[in-house]
Amino acid sequence: MSGQDQRQFSRVTVNKEFASIESFIAEYVTNVSRGGVFIRSRQPLPVGTRVNLRFTLLIDEIETIEGIGEVVRVLSDGEDTGMGVEFRELSAEARATIDRLLAIPR
């Protein structure tokens, strides 16, 4: 195979390293579950868009979660504007990190 990208679906990267606090406020991950995340965004992507995910969680230390997701819902409700992204591909390590986060009593 050549060096061309062999992915079945095109993807958009979300929650990359932020250049400024304004960028961070415009787009960030909230509401992590075992199945996916909600990403607040002023410009949510359309349902069906595949995305490269990269975000951090603070448990005992900073943990980075990377994987592939798909936008499954879009919410346009003022302050809660964003998109629900369902995980499609996560490593076993990333899943274990999310499980540890969700096991912490709130």
Secondary structure, DSSP 8 states (H G I E B T S, - for coil): --SS---SS-EEEES---SSHHHHHHEEEE---SSEEEEEESS---TT-EEEEEEEEESSSEEEEEEEEEEEEEE--GGG-EEEEEEEEE-HHHHHHHHHHHHS--
